[in-house]
């Protein structure tokens, strides 16, 4: 995509990103609880959406984005919780095996960034607890960008939320909603949770102007859209005024989940670069 590469851009092969993609298996009427790895149509849809427009935000580094038998989206809405949990666990087991294979064959002691969105973030929390939290591998963690899911404040033993733009070995997360809106499912959440403002990389409640937004990327758009959105941490969520881009007057939803990464695409890229530099200075 034009404009995404800076003149001084140099791929940093000394740092790895392990990206856990969100749900692209969204056909609720499909009777399968889990996707097949050899589903060519689904794989193409995954590659042309989340991999192209989300994982690419992290491509200053080597990016590993494994396929997995992702759970059907209905796992998050069905009353059949037994089947849903089994489907999500199967998906996680695939990612766990993929991560272990990555460690055994590709990592070779490199610093690691865990990045994810939506269903991928459900699995990323388990991955962090099993492999990093209070474990030797924690020292290799630059940061974890666990976006688009509720992260309870007591989720981890040793890992904590990133408090600024340069802290390392910590966790970043947010869920984007229209300013003033609190979804019903959010109101039911009793525990405090991780919420980061991706324009300031702090956790306070100050409004960050859209002037700080370095650019968002809308799927199928061929340019960076500057100042596309502001951001403000409010309780359990990130409040965002209606994004500003061609056709945004038609953007009537109050849940900006699909844009969690894309609305702050360039800020994520810039922060990734800064946080990696901070990690290297520390180590």
C-alpha positions as CSV (number, residue, x, y, z in Angstrom):
1,X,0.0,0.0,0.0
2,X,1.5,3.4,-1.0
3,X,2.6,5.6,1.9
4,X,3.1,2.8,4.4
5,X,6.9,2.7,4.0
6,X,9.1,5.4,5.3
7,X,12.3,6.3,3.4
8,X,14.4,5.1,6.3
9,X,12.3,1.9,6.8
10,X,14.5,-1.1,7.3
11,X,13.1,-4.5,8.2
12,X,14.4,-5.6,11.6
13,X,14.9,-9.4,11.4
14,X,16.3,-9.5,14.9
15,X,12.9,-9.3,16.4
16,X,9.8,-11.5,15.8
17,X,6.1,-10.9,16.0
18,X,3.8,-13.8,16.6
19,X,0.4,-12.7,15.3
20,X,-2.8,-14.4,16.3
21,X,-5.5,-13.4,13.8
22,X,-9.1,-12.8,14.6
23,X,-12.2,-14.7,13.5
24,X,-12.7,-14.9,9.8
25,X,-14.9,-18.0,10.1
26,X,-18.1,-15.9,10.3
27,X,-20.7,-18.0,8.6
28,X,-23.0,-18.7,11.5
29,X,-25.1,-21.2,9.5
30,X,-22.0,-23.3,8.9
31,X,-22.5,-26.4,11.1
32,X,-18.9,-26.8,11.8
33,X,-17.6,-25.5,15.2
34,X,-14.1,-25.2,13.9
35,X,-12.6,-24.2,10.5
36,X,-10.6,-26.7,8.5
37,X,-7.0,-25.8,7.9
38,X,-7.3,-26.6,4.2
39,X,-10.4,-24.5,3.6
40,X,-9.1,-22.5,0.6
41,X,-11.9,-19.9,0.5
42,X,-11.5,-19.2,4.2
43,X,-7.7,-19.0,4.0
44,X,-8.0,-16.5,1.1
45,X,-10.5,-14.4,3.1
46,X,-8.1,-14.5,6.1
47,X,-5.1,-13.5,4.0
48,X,-6.9,-10.7,2.2
49,X,-8.4,-9.1,5.3
50,X,-6.7,-9.5,8.7
51,X,-3.3,-10.5,7.5
52,X,-3.1,-7.8,4.9
53,X,-4.7,-5.0,6.9
54,X,-3.9,-5.9,10.6
55,X,-0.8,-8.1,10.8
56,X,1.0,-5.7,8.4
57,X,1.0,-3.0,11.1
58,X,3.7,-5.1,12.7
59,X,5.8,-5.9,9.6
60,X,8.8,-4.0,10.7
61,X,9.8,-7.3,12.2
62,X,9.6,-10.9,11.0
63,X,5.9,-11.8,11.4
64,X,4.6,-15.3,12.1
65,X,0.9,-15.6,11.5
66,X,-0.1,-19.2,11.8
67,X,-3.3,-20.7,10.5
68,X,-5.4,-22.5,13.1
69,X,-8.7,-24.3,13.4
70,X,-10.4,-21.1,14.5
71,X,-13.8,-21.3,16.3
72,X,-16.8,-20.2,14.4
73,X,-18.0,-16.8,15.4
74,X,-21.1,-18.2,17.0
75,X,-18.9,-19.6,19.8
76,X,-19.1,-16.1,21.3
77,X,-22.9,-15.9,21.1
78,X,-24.4,-19.4,21.5
79,X,-26.1,-20.8,24.5
80,X,-24.3,-24.1,23.8
81,X,-21.4,-23.1,26.0
82,X,-20.0,-26.7,26.2
83,X,-19.5,-26.8,22.4
84,X,-18.3,-23.2,22.3
85,X,-15.6,-23.8,24.9
86,X,-14.5,-27.0,23.2
87,X,-14.2,-25.2,19.9
88,X,-12.2,-22.3,21.4
89,X,-9.9,-24.8,23.2
90,X,-9.2,-26.7,20.0
91,X,-8.3,-23.4,18.3
92,X,-6.0,-22.5,21.2
93,X,-4.3,-26.0,21.1
94,X,-3.4,-25.4,17.4
95,X,-1.9,-22.0,18.3
96,X,0.0,-23.4,21.2
97,X,1.5,-26.1,19.0
98,X,2.4,-23.5,16.4
99,X,4.1,-21.3,19.0
100,X,6.1,-24.2,20.4
101,X,7.2,-25.1,16.9
102,X,8.2,-21.5,16.3
103,X,10.2,-21.5,19.5
104,X,11.9,-24.8,18.6
105,X,12.8,-23.9,15.0
106,X,12.7,-20.2,14.4
107,X,13.2,-18.0,17.5
108,X,16.8,-18.7,18.4
109,X,16.7,-16.3,21.3
110,X,15.2,-13.4,19.5
111,X,13.0,-10.8,21.3
112,X,9.3,-11.6,20.8
113,X,6.2,-9.4,20.4
114,X,2.8,-11.1,20.8
115,X,0.1,-9.3,18.7
116,X,-3.5,-10.3,18.3
117,X,-7.1,-9.2,17.7
118,X,-10.5,-10.5,18.7
119,X,-10.5,-14.3,18.9
120,X,-6.8,-14.2,18.5
121,X,-6.6,-12.1,21.7
122,X,-8.7,-14.7,23.6
123,X,-6.0,-17.2,22.7
124,X,-3.1,-14.7,23.3
125,X,-4.1,-14.3,26.9
126,X,-3.8,-18.1,27.4
127,X,-0.5,-18.1,25.5
128,X,1.0,-15.4,27.7
129,X,0.0,-17.1,30.9
130,X,1.4,-20.5,29.7
131,X,4.6,-19.4,28.2
132,X,5.6,-15.9,29.5
133,X,3.9,-14.9,32.8
134,X,6.5,-15.6,35.5
135,X,8.4,-17.9,33.1
136,X,12.0,-17.6,31.8
137,X,10.6,-16.5,28.4
138,X,9.2,-13.4,29.9
139,X,12.6,-11.7,29.6
140,X,12.3,-12.0,25.8
141,X,8.9,-10.3,25.6
142,X,9.2,-6.8,24.1
143,X,5.4,-6.3,24.6
144,X,2.1,-7.9,24.0
145,X,-0.5,-6.0,21.9
146,X,-3.6,-7.9,22.9
147,X,-6.3,-5.9,21.1
148,X,-10.1,-6.1,21.0
149,X,-10.9,-8.3,24.0
150,X,-11.6,-7.9,27.7
151,X,-8.4,-8.4,29.7
152,X,-9.1,-8.6,33.5
153,X,-6.8,-6.6,35.7
154,X,-5.9,-9.8,37.6
155,X,-5.4,-12.0,34.5
156,X,-1.6,-12.2,35.0
157,X,0.7,-12.8,37.9
158,X,3.8,-10.9,36.8
159,X,2.8,-9.2,33.6
160,X,1.3,-5.8,34.0
161,X,-0.2,-3.1,31.7
162,X,2.2,-0.9,29.8
163,X,2.0,2.6,31.4
164,X,3.8,4.5,28.7
165,X,5.1,4.3,25.1
166,X,8.5,2.8,26.0
167,X,7.8,0.3,28.8
168,X,8.7,-3.3,27.8
169,X,7.7,-6.7,29.1
170,X,4.1,-5.5,29.5
171,X,0.6,-5.9,28.0
172,X,-1.3,-3.4,25.8
173,X,-5.0,-3.7,25.0
174,X,-8.1,-1.7,24.1
175,X,-11.7,-2.1,22.7
176,X,-13.0,0.7,20.6
177,X,-16.5,2.1,20.9
178,X,-18.3,5.3,19.9
179,X,-17.8,8.1,22.5
180,X,-20.6,7.9,25.1
181,X,-21.6,4.4,24.4
182,X,-21.3,1.5,26.9
183,X,-22.4,-1.9,25.4
184,X,-24.6,-4.2,27.5
185,X,-21.9,-6.9,27.7
186,X,-19.4,-4.3,29.0
187,X,-21.8,-3.2,31.8
188,X,-21.8,-6.8,33.0
189,X,-18.0,-6.9,33.5
190,X,-17.2,-6.6,37.2
191,X,-13.4,-6.7,37.2
192,X,-11.2,-3.8,36.2
193,X,-9.4,-4.4,33.0
194,X,-6.5,-3.3,30.8
195,X,-7.2,-0.3,28.6
196,X,-4.5,1.6,26.7
197,X,-4.9,4.7,24.7
198,X,-3.1,4.0,21.4
199,X,-2.5,7.7,20.7
200,X,-0.6,8.4,24.0
201,X,0.2,4.8,25.1
202,X,-1.0,5.7,28.6
203,X,-3.9,4.4,30.7
204,X,-5.2,7.7,32.0
205,X,-8.6,9.1,31.0
206,X,-7.3,12.2,29.2
207,X,-8.8,12.8,25.7
208,X,-6.1,12.4,23.0
209,X,-6.9,14.6,20.0
210,X,-7.1,13.2,16.5
211,X,-4.1,15.5,15.7
212,X,-2.0,12.8,17.4
213,X,-3.4,10.1,15.1
214,X,-0.6,9.4,12.5
215,X,-3.0,7.6,10.2
216,X,-5.5,4.8,9.8
217,X,-5.9,2.3,7.1
218,X,-9.3,1.4,5.9
219,X,-9.6,-2.0,4.1
220,X,-9.4,-1.6,0.3
221,X,-8.1,1.9,0.7
222,X,-4.8,2.7,-1.0
223,X,-3.8,5.5,1.2
224,X,-3.2,6.4,4.9
225,X,-5.9,8.6,6.3
226,X,-4.4,11.1,8.7
227,X,-6.1,12.2,11.9
228,X,-8.8,9.6,11.4
229,X,-9.9,9.3,15.0
230,X,-9.3,10.6,18.5
231,X,-9.2,8.3,21.6
232,X,-10.0,8.4,25.3
233,X,-9.9,5.7,27.9
234,X,-13.2,5.5,29.7
235,X,-13.6,2.8,32.4
236,X,-13.4,-0.6,30.5
237,X,-13.2,0.7,27.0
238,X,-11.7,3.2,24.5
239,X,-14.1,5.9,23.4
240,X,-13.6,7.2,19.9
241,X,-15.6,9.9,18.1
242,X,-17.0,8.8,14.8
243,X,-13.9,8.2,12.6
244,X,-13.3,10.7,9.8
245,X,-12.8,9.1,6.3
246,X,-14.5,9.2,3.0
247,X,-18.0,7.7,3.5
248,X,-17.7,7.8,7.3
249,X,-21.1,9.5,7.5
250,X,-22.5,6.0,6.7
251,X,-20.5,4.5,9.6
252,X,-23.5,4.1,12.0
253,X,-22.3,1.4,14.3
254,X,-21.4,2.2,17.9
255,X,-19.0,-0.7,18.3
256,X,-15.8,-0.1,16.4
257,X,-14.3,-3.5,17.0
258,X,-13.5,-4.2,13.4
259,X,-11.4,-1.0,13.4
260,X,-9.5,-1.6,16.7
261,X,-6.2,-1.9,14.8
262,X,-6.9,0.0,11.6
263,X,-8.0,3.2,13.2
264,X,-4.6,3.5,14.9
265,X,-2.5,1.6,12.3
266,X,0.4,4.1,11.9
267,X,0.6,4.8,15.7
268,X,1.0,1.1,16.3
269,X,3.8,0.9,13.7
270,X,5.6,3.9,15.2
271,X,5.2,2.6,18.8
272,X,6.4,-0.8,17.8
273,X,9.6,0.8,16.5
274,X,10.1,2.9,19.6
275,X,9.4,0.0,22.0
276,X,11.8,-2.3,20.2
277,X,14.5,0.4,20.5
278,X,13.8,0.7,24.2
279,X,14.0,-3.1,24.7
280,X,17.4,-3.2,23.0
281,X,18.7,-0.4,25.1
282,X,17.6,-2.3,28.2
283,X,19.0,-5.6,27.2
